């Protein structure tokens, strides 16, 4: 069986926000190929690869949306602590 050559459909420089064991605000490159979604370092070396068939949902969010989400999480924690007391 002949293997198909990888083809890059989309490539974009981005800043990493959090998680995956990558430094926060690190410059990265996201690449969409015919096989997978790759998160690469700035030298285009793949750090993580996700096979396309394993992706069920994708969302692109702005810095403002991330900040609003963080505020919401903190607010819920404060309200929960006031209503139910601290957890032991």
N, C-alpha and C positions, 0 to 999 in steps of 0.2 A: 504494500500500500504506500503510495507516494504522499509525503507530507507537504502540506501547503506552506508557502513562505509567509512569514508574518508581515502583515500590512498595517501601517499606522494610519488610522482614519482621523485622529484628533490628538493634538498635543498642546498643553497649556501650562505655563508657569503659575504656580500658586503658593500661598503660604499655608503651612500646616497649622491647624488650630490646636488639637489635643489628641492624645491617645496613640496607640500603635507603637509606643516606645520611641517615638521620634521627638526631638526637641521642639518645644512650643515655638511657633512663629518661624520655623525653619523654612527656607526656600526649597520647594520641591517642584517636580514636573509630573503632571498626570497625563497618561497616554492611554488612548483607546485603540486597541488593535482588533484584528479579526478574531482573536482567540480570548483576549483578556483585558482587564483594566489594570494598568500598572501605576504604582506610585514610585517615582524614581527620585534619586538625589540630583543635585544640579549638574552632575557629570553624566546624567542619563543612565546610571546604574540602577537596576530595579531593586527597590527595597521590599515591596509587597506586590503580589500578583493575585488577582481574583479572576477566576474563570467566568466568562460572561454568563453561562447558564446557571451559575450559583448566585447571581445578583437578582434580588426580587424587588428592590425599590431604591431609587436614587433621589436625593434632594440637594439643590444648590441653595445655600443660604448666605446672607450677607453678614458682615460684622455686627450690624445693628440688631439683626435677628438673634445672633448668638448672645449679645449683651442682654437683650430683653429676656431670653430664655434663662440666663444665669440669674437675673433679678427675680424672675418668677420662682425659681427653685429656692432661692434664699428666702423669699417672702413666705412661701409655703412652710419652710422649716421654722421660721419665727412664729407664724400663726399656730402651727402644730404644737410648738413648745409652750406657747401661752395657753392654749386650750387644754392640752393633755399633760403638761409638765414634762420635764426632761426625762429621757430614757436612762435607766440605770445600767 
